[in-house]
Amino acid sequence: MRKNIIDKKILEARFLRAYIYFDMVKRYGGVPLITKVQKADDPEEELFPKRAKEQEIYDFIYTELNDIIGKFSDDRTGAEGRVDKYTALALQSRAMLYAASIAKFGEVDLDAVVGINSSLTEQYYKRSYDASVALEKSGVFSLYNASPSDKVKNFGDLFLTDGLGNPEVIFAEVYEPIVRGHNLDYLAHPDGFNTTWNSNFPVLYDFAELFEYKDGRQNVPRSMLTANNDWDIKDFFGEKDPRFVASVFFPQTSWRGEEVYFHTNTTYTLNGQVVTTNQGNIDVNGATWPASGPARSIRNTSLLLRKRLDPNLPLSGVIELGSGQDFFVFRYGEILLNKAEAAFYLNNSGEALDAINEIRDRAGMPLRTIATEENIRLERQVELAFEDHRFWDLVRWRTAVEEMDGVRMSGLVFRYNLDTDRYVITLKNAETQTRIFGKERYYLPISQGLISDNENLVQNPGY
């Protein structure tokens, strides 16, 4: 029994080492590859190692995971925060997709300390694809679909259903109020719901525009967002992809039996006179908010993060006890998207199409008729939003300069007409300055302190 426990701990430690190397390689490229304990009397070339090639780090991750996958049992423990064979396969699926992207879209420099030779592109896509298919064929996982008739509720509940009862969770970072809670609900809740420090995660309108409408129509052109037009907010936002509705607070979102407001002023008729207030303190039912009642959640974009928030959490104790929703490090939805991307670049567009349509069907969105690079990437962005993927996707695809350099994102201003229950919607700058993202930032710099400690470390290009 004791030996079994020790063996399992060793496998978990080896997974964590592979995971940490993946976190390093996607930030820095090649790093020193150290696989045994160093001793003070070791040769200098071992105590002060050079950076390995980026390819060597990805190959180490792959072979290390391959070895431990075969030594785990078939037990599913990842949803409870314990590494298992499926967790290792999920990391293999993700990491090899990153390596393939670097080989396909990146450039080799510093004698391959950064970058991967393009001749290896297909090999890495195949490794990612194989790991994704192994998870799919295991029969252990499926997309969460407890409320198929209510797509918004279903997608929202996906992130509130913890443990083995959620068939989509491959590996979770586990939280528990009192013991180990987090403060997402306290910080993210919209204003007016008895949380004193709230509305801290604004959502950009540029992001909202990525979500399609359920009926296939196009977004409202920005040129029409003027003071001369008004909009039915339930149509403007409420008819978008259910994943958007489940992930973002917008005006009149129903939450905890009330509605969330973002308007800056209200126009209404009183005793035959048109009145405009400078505060958005009149709700859609015509009631004036008391000083202690719901307040506006405008912030700088007038949209807020909703994804992963728990509408049933007792807010009176959220500060003291914390929230208990787990964070899903790996989930089956990502694996299907990894498979779609790898299959597409392996010239298997049929499998790619099937995978993204499985995701879209769960969301209640019209199915695609063809798989393209554009719609595969879009599906990742809307399905995995706010789950720590988007930045790294832009980096590995080498599109971050195009997407982020010289860009200033937008927010919205809402002005509410109480008589018509419609909104004038206009644009505003959500950021005080233009973003800067140079090509050198595809890799982070090696700190001068590390270079001073080890003169064999070469600096990344551009720094």
Secondary structure, 3 states (H helix, E strand, C coil): CHHHHHHHHHHHHHHHHHHHHHHHHHHHCCCCCCCCCCCCCCCHHHHCCCCCCHHHHHHHHHHHHHHHHCCCCCCCCHHHCCCCHHHHHHHHHHHHHHHHHHHHHCCCEHHHCECCCHHHHHHHHHHHHHHHHHHHHCCCCCCCCCCCCCHHHHHHHHCCCCHHHCCCEEEEECCECCCECECHHHHHCCCCCCCCCCCCCECCHHHHCCCCECCCCCCCCHHHCCCCCCECHHHHCCCECHHHHCCEECCCEEECCEEECCCCEEEEEECCEEEEECCCCECCCCCECCCCCCCCCCCCCCCEECCCCCCCCCHHHHHHHCECCCEEEEEHHHHHHHHHHHHHHCCCHHHHHHHHHHHHHHHCCCCCCCCCHHHHHHHHHHHCCCCCCHHHHHHHCCCHHHHHCCCCCEEEEEEEECCCCEEEEEEEECCCCCCCCCHHHHCCCCCHHHHHHCCCCCCCCCC
